[in-house]
């Protein structure tokens, strides 16, 4: 018994870290661990970059092994060389804004576990040797911080951070980037008529249909309560419009959990494209897509607006006395209102 307790105590002690903040033990073989850089300060803290054996380039350029699309990071900013013992040497590649290790500007310097590498003014990375469990835990934390729990899409914070990078990449590579902002028509009516459980189910269905129509590496995010954002790299405006219409067509006649009625869900979608709109600034691209989403709502919902819509002036409206033609197809709001009336009538009949 004493031998067993002593052995157990020794084993537990062997697992304790030898340096605060690390899990590297005195007898651990560094070759069994993966050299990594973790973003400590920057657009998305917690993002993990796995380093390959030998030389890895850090920079803004497309050929960098670890790409950081920051304005004060050079294309080929620095390199980090890792040997088979887990020892790393960071070298500045004559960058404009310098490479720093633990606050000291360097030309070339050995870095150890937990050392901080700064590229330029606002990007700080921490060097670590991680085992599979460390990597899984770090990536889990990162996903938890950047993923919407209900739909499994990225959250708005991640989307807003990635959009400037995608715009910058599109400009450098000479490729189009399409941005779509999607709003579920009459979503509040669904919640009011059938409850939040049905509303949550609808959000999950819409998210799944969006993901099924785009590529795995396209970015899909829950933009707001009932809004989604989609970035389509190297997709022209006409093709992107076709994709959005296909998403809308897949939401006709869906059944929500706990709701007997079949619902025709409609979407209003505003789009912008770097080539079509001749803009590569993220804020401007987002504003254009947002304005076209508003135009889609104003024009009657259930549509994709990829180009600006000209609305009639007040004078033109005054000359037109004909009432607007009601759409024959029931929208989400129509379904919800009809279902509410049905539920009210049924309730009165029962009493």
C-alpha positions as CSV (number, residue, x, y, z in Angstrom):
1,X,0.0,0.0,0.0
2,X,2.7,2.5,0.9
3,X,4.6,1.5,-2.2
4,X,1.5,2.1,-4.3
5,X,0.9,5.5,-2.7
6,X,4.5,6.5,-3.2
7,X,4.4,5.5,-6.8
8,X,1.2,7.4,-7.3
9,X,2.6,10.5,-5.6
10,X,5.8,10.4,-7.8
11,X,3.7,10.0,-10.9
12,X,1.6,13.0,-10.1
13,X,4.7,15.0,-9.2
14,X,6.3,14.1,-12.6
15,X,3.3,15.7,-14.4
16,X,3.6,19.0,-12.6
17,X,5.0,21.9,-14.8
18,X,8.5,22.9,-14.2
19,X,7.8,26.5,-15.3
20,X,4.7,28.5,-14.6
21,X,2.3,28.6,-17.5
22,X,3.7,25.5,-19.3
23,X,3.2,21.8,-19.1
24,X,6.8,20.8,-20.0
25,X,8.3,18.5,-17.5
26,X,11.9,18.0,-16.8
27,X,11.9,14.6,-18.4
28,X,9.5,15.3,-21.3
29,X,10.8,14.6,-24.8
30,X,10.3,17.8,-26.8
31,X,10.3,15.8,-30.0
32,X,6.9,14.4,-28.9
33,X,5.4,17.9,-28.8
34,X,4.3,20.3,-31.5
35,X,6.0,23.7,-31.7
36,X,3.3,26.4,-31.8
37,X,2.6,30.1,-31.8
38,X,-0.4,31.4,-30.0
39,X,-1.7,34.9,-30.7
40,X,-1.6,36.9,-27.4
41,X,-2.3,40.3,-28.8
42,X,-3.9,40.9,-32.1
43,X,-7.2,40.7,-33.9
44,X,-8.2,37.3,-32.6
45,X,-6.3,36.4,-29.3
46,X,-6.1,32.6,-28.8
47,X,-5.6,31.6,-32.5
48,X,-3.1,28.8,-32.7
49,X,-0.5,28.5,-35.5
50,X,1.3,25.1,-35.7
51,X,5.0,25.4,-36.8
52,X,6.6,22.9,-39.1
53,X,10.0,21.4,-38.5
54,X,12.8,23.7,-39.9
55,X,12.0,27.1,-41.2
56,X,8.6,28.9,-41.1
57,X,8.0,32.4,-42.5
58,X,5.9,34.9,-40.6
59,X,4.4,37.7,-42.5
60,X,1.6,39.3,-44.5
61,X,2.5,37.8,-47.9
62,X,0.6,34.9,-49.5
63,X,3.7,32.7,-49.4
64,X,4.1,33.0,-45.6
65,X,3.6,29.9,-43.5
66,X,1.8,31.9,-40.8
67,X,-0.1,34.8,-42.4
68,X,-0.9,37.9,-40.4
69,X,-2.7,40.4,-42.5
70,X,-1.8,43.4,-40.3
71,X,-0.8,46.8,-41.8
72,X,2.5,47.1,-39.9
73,X,3.5,43.5,-40.6
74,X,5.8,43.1,-43.6
75,X,5.1,40.5,-46.3
76,X,8.2,38.5,-45.3
77,X,8.5,39.9,-41.8
78,X,10.5,37.2,-39.9
79,X,11.4,33.6,-39.9
80,X,11.4,31.1,-37.0
81,X,13.5,27.9,-37.2
82,X,12.7,25.0,-34.9
83,X,15.2,22.1,-34.5
84,X,14.3,18.5,-33.5
85,X,14.9,19.4,-29.8
86,X,12.1,22.0,-29.9
87,X,14.6,24.9,-29.7
88,X,13.6,27.9,-31.8
89,X,15.5,30.8,-33.4
90,X,13.6,33.8,-34.6
91,X,15.2,36.0,-37.3
92,X,14.0,39.4,-38.6
93,X,13.9,39.6,-42.4
94,X,14.7,43.4,-42.6
95,X,11.1,44.2,-41.8
96,X,9.9,47.8,-41.8
97,X,8.6,47.8,-38.2
98,X,10.9,45.3,-36.5
99,X,10.8,42.0,-34.7
100,X,10.9,41.9,-30.9
101,X,11.5,39.2,-28.3
102,X,10.2,39.9,-24.8
103,X,10.2,43.6,-25.6
104,X,13.8,43.7,-27.1
105,X,14.2,44.5,-30.8
106,X,16.3,41.7,-32.4
107,X,18.0,40.7,-35.6
108,X,18.2,37.0,-34.5
109,X,17.5,35.4,-31.1
110,X,16.9,32.1,-29.5
111,X,13.4,31.8,-28.0
112,X,12.1,29.5,-25.3
113,X,8.8,28.3,-24.0
114,X,6.5,31.2,-23.1
115,X,8.7,33.8,-24.8
116,X,6.7,36.6,-26.5
117,X,7.5,37.5,-30.1
118,X,6.2,40.8,-31.4
119,X,5.9,41.7,-35.1
120,X,5.5,45.4,-35.6
121,X,3.5,47.3,-33.1
122,X,0.3,45.4,-32.4
123,X,0.9,41.6,-33.0
124,X,2.3,39.5,-30.2
125,X,2.8,35.7,-30.4
126,X,3.8,33.3,-27.6
127,X,6.1,30.4,-28.4
128,X,5.1,27.0,-26.9
129,X,5.6,23.3,-27.2
130,X,2.2,21.6,-27.1
131,X,1.1,18.0,-26.9
132,X,-2.2,16.8,-28.6
133,X,-4.2,17.6,-25.5
134,X,-2.8,21.1,-25.2
135,X,-3.6,21.8,-28.9
136,X,-7.1,20.4,-28.6
137,X,-7.8,22.5,-25.5
138,X,-6.4,25.7,-27.0
139,X,-8.4,25.2,-30.2
140,X,-11.5,24.5,-28.2
141,X,-11.1,27.8,-26.3
142,X,-10.6,29.6,-29.6
143,X,-13.7,28.0,-31.2
144,X,-15.8,28.8,-28.1
145,X,-14.8,32.4,-28.3
146,X,-15.5,32.7,-32.1
147,X,-18.5,30.4,-32.6
148,X,-22.3,31.1,-32.1
149,X,-23.5,28.3,-29.8
150,X,-27.0,28.0,-31.2
151,X,-26.2,27.7,-34.9
152,X,-22.6,26.6,-35.0
153,X,-21.7,29.4,-37.3
154,X,-18.9,31.9,-36.6
155,X,-20.0,34.9,-34.5
156,X,-20.0,38.5,-35.6
157,X,-16.7,39.3,-33.8
158,X,-14.9,36.7,-35.8
159,X,-16.6,37.8,-39.0
160,X,-15.8,41.5,-38.5
161,X,-12.2,40.6,-37.9
162,X,-11.9,38.3,-41.0
163,X,-13.7,40.7,-43.4
164,X,-10.8,43.2,-43.7
165,X,-8.3,40.3,-44.2
166,X,-10.5,38.8,-47.0
167,X,-10.8,42.3,-48.6
168,X,-7.0,42.7,-48.4
169,X,-6.4,39.2,-49.9
170,X,-8.9,39.9,-52.7
171,X,-7.0,43.1,-53.6
172,X,-3.6,41.5,-53.5
173,X,-4.6,38.4,-55.5
174,X,-6.8,40.3,-57.9
175,X,-9.8,38.0,-57.1
176,X,-13.4,39.0,-56.4
177,X,-14.9,38.8,-52.9
178,X,-18.7,38.6,-52.5
179,X,-20.3,39.6,-49.2
180,X,-24.0,38.7,-48.5
181,X,-26.0,39.9,-45.5
182,X,-29.1,37.7,-45.0
183,X,-32.2,38.5,-43.0
184,X,-35.1,36.1,-42.2
185,X,-38.3,37.8,-43.1
186,X,-40.9,38.0,-40.4
187,X,-38.8,36.2,-37.8
188,X,-40.4,38.0,-34.9
189,X,-43.8,36.8,-36.0
190,X,-42.6,33.2,-35.9
191,X,-41.4,33.7,-32.3
192,X,-44.7,35.4,-31.3
193,X,-46.9,32.8,-33.0
194,X,-45.0,29.6,-32.1
195,X,-42.5,30.5,-29.3
196,X,-38.8,30.8,-29.0
197,X,-38.2,27.1,-29.4
198,X,-39.6,27.3,-32.9
199,X,-37.5,30.4,-33.6
200,X,-34.3,28.8,-32.4
201,X,-35.1,25.8,-34.6
202,X,-35.6,28.1,-37.6
203,X,-32.3,29.8,-37.1
204,X,-30.6,26.3,-37.0
205,X,-32.3,25.2,-40.2
206,X,-31.4,28.4,-42.0
207,X,-27.8,28.2,-40.9
208,X,-27.6,24.6,-42.0
209,X,-29.0,25.4,-45.5
210,X,-26.6,28.3,-45.9
211,X,-23.6,26.0,-45.1
212,X,-24.9,23.3,-47.4
213,X,-24.8,25.8,-50.4
214,X,-21.4,27.2,-49.9
215,X,-17.9,25.8,-49.8
216,X,-16.3,24.5,-46.6
217,X,-13.8,27.3,-46.4
218,X,-16.4,30.1,-47.1
219,X,-17.1,32.1,-43.9
220,X,-20.6,31.9,-42.5
221,X,-21.5,33.9,-39.4
222,X,-24.5,34.7,-37.4
223,X,-24.5,38.5,-37.9
224,X,-27.3,39.4,-35.5
225,X,-30.5,38.0,-34.0
226,X,-32.0,36.8,-37.2
227,X,-29.3,37.9,-39.7
228,X,-26.4,35.9,-41.2
229,X,-23.3,37.1,-43.1
230,X,-21.5,35.1,-45.8
231,X,-18.1,35.8,-47.4
232,X,-17.5,34.0,-50.7
233,X,-13.9,34.2,-51.9
234,X,-13.2,34.3,-55.6
235,X,-16.9,34.4,-56.5
236,X,-18.3,37.0,-58.9
237,X,-21.5,38.9,-58.1
238,X,-23.7,36.9,-60.6
239,X,-22.5,33.6,-59.3
240,X,-22.9,34.7,-55.7
241,X,-26.5,35.9,-56.4
242,X,-27.3,32.5,-57.9
243,X,-26.0,30.9,-54.7
244,X,-28.1,33.1,-52.5
245,X,-31.2,32.4,-54.5
246,X,-30.6,28.7,-54.2
247,X,-30.4,29.1,-50.4
248,X,-33.8,30.9,-50.4
249,X,-35.4,28.2,-52.6
250,X,-34.5,25.5,-50.1
251,X,-36.5,27.1,-47.3
252,X,-39.9,26.6,-48.9
253,X,-42.2,24.3,-47.1
254,X,-40.2,23.5,-44.0
255,X,-41.5,22.0,-40.8
256,X,-40.4,23.3,-37.4
257,X,-40.2,21.2,-34.3
258,X,-43.5,21.4,-32.3
259,X,-45.3,23.3,-35.1
260,X,-48.0,21.5,-37.1
261,X,-48.1,24.0,-39.9
262,X,-45.7,23.9,-42.8
263,X,-43.9,27.3,-43.1
264,X,-42.6,29.0,-46.2
265,X,-39.6,30.9,-45.0
266,X,-38.4,33.8,-47.1
267,X,-35.1,35.7,-47.0
268,X,-34.1,39.3,-47.8
269,X,-30.5,39.4,-49.0
270,X,-28.2,42.4,-49.7
271,X,-25.0,41.8,-51.5
272,X,-21.7,43.6,-52.3
273,X,-18.7,42.6,-54.4
274,X,-15.2,44.0,-54.5
275,X,-15.0,43.9,-58.3
276,X,-18.5,44.9,-59.1
277,X,-18.6,47.8,-56.6
278,X,-14.9,48.7,-57.1
279,X,-14.2,48.8,-53.4
280,X,-11.8,46.9,-51.2
281,X,-12.4,48.6,-47.8
282,X,-14.2,46.3,-45.5
283,X,-16.4,49.0,-43.8
284,X,-17.5,50.3,-47.2
285,X,-18.2,46.8,-48.6
286,X,-20.3,46.0,-45.5
287,X,-22.2,49.3,-45.7
288,X,-23.1,48.6,-49.4
289,X,-24.4,45.1,-48.5
290,X,-26.3,46.5,-45.6
291,X,-27.9,49.2,-47.7
292,X,-29.0,46.7,-50.3
293,X,-30.4,44.5,-47.6
294,X,-32.5,47.5,-46.6
295,X,-33.5,47.9,-50.2
296,X,-34.6,44.3,-50.4
297,X,-36.8,44.8,-47.4
298,X,-38.2,48.0,-48.8
299,X,-38.9,46.5,-52.2
300,X,-41.1,43.8,-50.7
301,X,-38.8,41.2,-49.1
302,X,-38.1,37.7,-50.4
303,X,-35.4,38.8,-52.8
304,X,-31.7,39.2,-53.5
305,X,-30.5,42.8,-54.2
306,X,-27.0,42.7,-55.7
307,X,-27.3,46.1,-57.4
308,X,-28.8,49.4,-56.2
309,X,-32.5,49.7,-56.6
310,X,-34.0,52.9,-57.8
311,X,-37.2,53.7,-55.8
312,X,-39.9,56.0,-57.1
313,X,-39.9,59.6,-55.8
314,X,-42.7,60.9,-53.7
315,X,-44.1,62.7,-56.8
316,X,-44.0,59.5,-58.8
317,X,-45.8,57.7,-56.0
318,X,-48.5,60.4,-55.8
319,X,-49.2,60.0,-59.5
320,X,-49.7,56.2,-59.1
321,X,-53.0,55.6,-57.4
322,X,-53.0,51.9,-58.1
323,X,-52.5,49.9,-54.9
324,X,-49.6,47.5,-54.8
325,X,-50.3,44.0,-56.0
326,X,-50.2,41.5,-53.1
327,X,-47.9,38.6,-53.7
328,X,-49.7,35.3,-54.1
329,X,-47.0,33.3,-52.3
330,X,-47.3,33.4,-48.5
331,X,-44.3,34.9,-46.8
332,X,-43.0,33.9,-43.4
333,X,-45.0,36.8,-41.8
334,X,-48.1,35.8,-43.7
335,X,-47.8,32.2,-42.5
336,X,-47.2,33.4,-38.9
337,X,-50.3,35.7,-39.0
338,X,-52.5,33.0,-40.6
339,X,-51.3,30.5,-38.0
340,X,-52.0,32.9,-35.2
341,X,-55.6,33.4,-36.5
342,X,-56.0,29.7,-36.8
343,X,-54.8,29.1,-33.3
344,X,-57.2,31.8,-32.0
345,X,-60.1,30.4,-33.9
346,X,-59.4,26.9,-32.7
347,X,-59.1,28.1,-29.1
348,X,-62.5,29.9,-29.3
349,X,-64.1,26.8,-30.8
350,X,-62.8,24.6,-27.9
351,X,-64.3,27.0,-25.4
